[in-house]
Amino acid sequence: MHIIIIGGSFGGLNTAYDLRRLLPHHSHEITLISKEPRFIFIPSLPWVAMGSKTLDDISFDLAHPLKSKGINFVEAAVTGIDPAASHVHTGTGIYDYDYLVVATGHRSANEAVPGLGPFDGPGHSLMSPPEAEEARTTWAAFLQDPGPMVVGCAPGASCVGPAYEFMFEAHHALKKRALAHRAPITFITPEPFLGHFGVGGFGKARQFFEGELEQRDVRYHTSTAISKITADRVETADGKSFESRYSMIIPALGGVKVVAEAPGLANPKGFIPVDANYRHNDFPNIYAVGVAVAMPPVEETPVPVNFPKTGHMTEQMARIAAKNIAADILGGEKTSHDLMVECIMDMGDKGAHLVADPVRPPRNRSSMSSGKRWLWAKRFFAGYYLWKLRRGANRSPKWVW
Ligand SMILES: Cc1cc2nc3c(=O)[nH]c(=O)nc-3n(C[C@H](O)[C@H](O)[C@H](O)COP(=O)(O)OP(=O)(O)OC[C@H]3O[C@@H](n4cnc5c(N)ncnc54)[C@H](O)[C@@H]3O)c2cc1C
């Protein structure tokens, strides 16, 4: 059997390691194809934007760890997927598979908000390594001559956490330099209330974040749709306009082009519909994990907010998919369970720890707490995660993210 995995990030790498442990080497070949030769710890991109980390600090080359585990690595962009024929096309050749795992993450729909660059418009983003590096340069320049700024999320965004992190970290950086009075921050979000995060909130997150923004003199606007970004303003669909000399806006996401264009593979947004085992609804030999998976929002909101697919959730999906592929091949029980989410947010001077189990309400557990200890935990965890994944170990400890 030949199992191909597309994507070398949280979804792809965790699936590859789990499958390698579950399937005998001599009879089952595993190939991971990624256009990016490195594993990059994406949750640390806000630190790259702020200038406290470089991409080298938060990444490692995939080739060696994969080879040492007996997994083939192909560094190539997949240019076509033919689900009916079980082929994957790349610039370097065509690969046949018995099972395919798609872990290609997202495409940022920056074009949905005119002016949301950063490479073809004045608005900044940090959803990808090149965008975070662009933000790093422009943020450093902004600190030399600061002014009013807007941080927020576009309508339909799902990954809203990084907007909060950037806002808190930016405020902290400005305050440390005694520049906060020159750079008032406005936070604009499609969420119906602060701390909703596309999951309906976490414990007392709403009261907590309202208090934290008020304490920092950050003005906020919820249920608000950003409609346009210019060099010095951010406009919203309700006719308001906010002065902004630095606009960091998290876009809505879609599936990557090659997935969106594969016949019968994805929904109109380019995400892949799967069952509870992370198996494609129509192609039994295709599985999908991570951001590539189609997941409905938890509830309807006045301005759309989509369901977040975090790194921690991606890791859980990878584990479930790997077990089910192994069960398909070797026989045995299929597995599935509700996803939970746990994450730590950097708030500049402290951290916030959020838990929702399961992610979709109603829940058995929903909590949040904050303090300096969570900031240290986040910093430690990022390094620890890279260290363990580089060594082919992908078991998270009980306290995570
Ligand atoms: C700024 C930011 C902060 C975040 N913070 C957190 C956090 O604190 N906690 C948390 O749990 N989650 C966080 N997340 C979410 C987390 O990063 C994602 O859930 C995770 O990266 C999803 O992993 P993935 O494998 O599904 O996709 P991705 O990480 O997007 O990886 C996709 C992979 O597919 C490859 N690929 C794509 N297209 C092709 C192609 N055509 N051919 C070959 N390879 C291809 C890419 O090179 C990459 O290796 C954050 C996300 C962002 C953007």
The ligand as an SDF file (V2000), in Angstrom:
LIG
                    3D

 53 58  0  0  0  0  0  0  0  0999 V2000
   -0.9790   33.6340   12.9210 C   0  0  0  0  0  0  0  0  0  0  0  0
   -1.5740   32.3370   13.3960 C   0  0  0  0  0  0  0  0  0  0  0  0
   -1.5650   32.0460   14.7660 C   0  0  0  0  0  0  0  0  0  0  0  0
   -2.0960   30.8370   15.2100 C   0  0  0  0  0  0  0  0  0  0  0  0
   -2.0750   30.5540   16.5540 N   0  0  0  0  0  0  0  0  0  0  0  0
   -2.5070   29.3430   16.9810 C   0  0  0  0  0  0  0  0  0  0  0  0
   -2.3890   28.9840   18.3650 C   0  0  0  0  0  0  0  0  0  0  0  0
   -1.9290   29.7620   19.2030 O   0  0  0  0  0  0  0  0  0  0  0  0
   -2.8250   27.7410   18.7290 N   0  0  0  0  0  0  0  0  0  0  0  0
   -3.3440   26.8600   17.8270 C   0  0  0  0  0  0  0  0  0  0  0  0
   -3.7050   25.7440   18.2070 O   0  0  0  0  0  0  0  0  0  0  0  0
   -3.4690   27.1800   16.5210 N   0  0  0  0  0  0  0  0  0  0  0  0
   -3.0530   28.3890   16.0800 C   0  0  0  0  0  0  0  0  0  0  0  0
   -3.1650   28.7100   14.7470 N   0  0  0  0  0  0  0  0  0  0  0  0
   -3.7630   27.7420   13.8350 C   0  0  0  0  0  0  0  0  0  0  0  0
   -2.7470   26.7180   13.3700 C   0  0  0  0  0  0  0  0  0  0  0  0
   -1.5830   27.3530   12.9240 O   0  0  0  0  0  0  0  0  0  0  0  0
   -3.3820   25.8920   12.2740 C   0  0  0  0  0  0  0  0  0  0  0  0
   -4.4680   25.2060   12.8310 O   0  0  0  0  0  0  0  0  0  0  0  0
   -2.4130   24.8760   11.7090 C   0  0  0  0  0  0  0  0  0  0  0  0
   -1.3070   25.5140   11.1050 O   0  0  0  0  0  0  0  0  0  0  0  0
   -3.1520   24.0220   10.6940 C   0  0  0  0  0  0  0  0  0  0  0  0
   -2.2960   23.0360   10.2290 O   0  0  0  0  0  0  0  0  0  0  0  0
   -2.5480   22.3540    8.8090 P   0  0  0  0  0  0  0  0  0  0  0  0
   -1.5640   21.2560    8.7140 O   0  0  0  0  0  0  0  0  0  0  0  0
   -3.9810   22.0430    8.6490 O   0  0  0  0  0  0  0  0  0  0  0  0
   -2.2490   23.5080    7.7310 O   0  0  0  0  0  0  0  0  0  0  0  0
   -1.0290   24.4980    7.5230 P   0  0  0  0  0  0  0  0  0  0  0  0
   -0.2910   24.7550    8.7860 O   0  0  0  0  0  0  0  0  0  0  0  0
   -1.5920   25.6740    6.8040 O   0  0  0  0  0  0  0  0  0  0  0  0
   -0.0550   23.7160    6.5400 O   0  0  0  0  0  0  0  0  0  0  0  0
   -0.3980   23.4210    5.2280 C   0  0  0  0  0  0  0  0  0  0  0  0
    0.7340   22.6120    4.6090 C   0  0  0  0  0  0  0  0  0  0  0  0
    0.3590   22.2290    3.2880 O   0  0  0  0  0  0  0  0  0  0  0  0
    1.3850   22.5770    2.3800 C   0  0  0  0  0  0  0  0  0  0  0  0
    0.7370   22.8430    1.0710 N   0  0  0  0  0  0  0  0  0  0  0  0
   -0.2640   23.6970    0.8080 C   0  0  0  0  0  0  0  0  0  0  0  0
   -0.5870   23.6400   -0.4990 N   0  0  0  0  0  0  0  0  0  0  0  0
    0.2340   22.7220   -1.0520 C   0  0  0  0  0  0  0  0  0  0  0  0
    0.4050   22.2240   -2.3740 C   0  0  0  0  0  0  0  0  0  0  0  0
   -0.3420   22.6460   -3.3940 N   0  0  0  0  0  0  0  0  0  0  0  0
    1.3610   21.3010   -2.5920 N   0  0  0  0  0  0  0  0  0  0  0  0
    2.1480   20.8460   -1.5900 C   0  0  0  0  0  0  0  0  0  0  0  0
    2.0350   21.2960   -0.3140 N   0  0  0  0  0  0  0  0  0  0  0  0
    1.0810   22.2120   -0.0620 C   0  0  0  0  0  0  0  0  0  0  0  0
    2.0500   23.8030    3.0070 C   0  0  0  0  0  0  0  0  0  0  0  0
    3.3600   24.0000    2.4910 O   0  0  0  0  0  0  0  0  0  0  0  0
    2.0430   23.3870    4.4850 C   0  0  0  0  0  0  0  0  0  0  0  0
    3.1250   22.5110    4.7360 O   0  0  0  0  0  0  0  0  0  0  0  0
   -2.6510   29.9270   14.2780 C   0  0  0  0  0  0  0  0  0  0  0  0
   -2.6750   30.2330   12.9060 C   0  0  0  0  0  0  0  0  0  0  0  0
   -2.1310   31.4300   12.4780 C   0  0  0  0  0  0  0  0  0  0  0  0
   -2.1410   31.7400   10.9900 C   0  0  0  0  0  0  0  0  0  0  0  0
  1  2  1  0
  2  3  1  0
  2 52  2  0
  3  4  2  0
  4  5  1  0
  4 50  1  0
  5  6  2  0
  6  7  1  0
  6 13  1  0
  7  8  2  0
  7  9  1  0
  9 10  1  0
 10 11  2  0
 10 12  1  0
 12 13  2  0
 13 14  1  0
 14 15  1  0
 14 50  1  0
 15 16  1  0
 16 17  1  0
 16 18  1  0
 18 19  1  0
 18 20  1  0
 20 21  1  0
 20 22  1  0
 22 23  1  0
 23 24  1  0
 24 25  2  0
 24 26  1  0
 24 27  1  0
 27 28  1  0
 28 29  2  0
 28 30  1  0
 28 31  1  0
 31 32  1  0
 32 33  1  0
 33 34  1  0
 33 48  1  0
 34 35  1  0
 35 36  1  0
 35 46  1  0
 36 37  1  0
 36 45  1  0
 37 38  2  0
 38 39  1  0
 39 40  1  0
 39 45  2  0
 40 41  1  0
 40 42  2  0
 42 43  1  0
 43 44  2  0
 44 45  1  0
 46 47  1  0
 46 48  1  0
 48 49  1  0
 50 51  2  0
 51 52  1  0
 52 53  1  0
M  END
$$$$
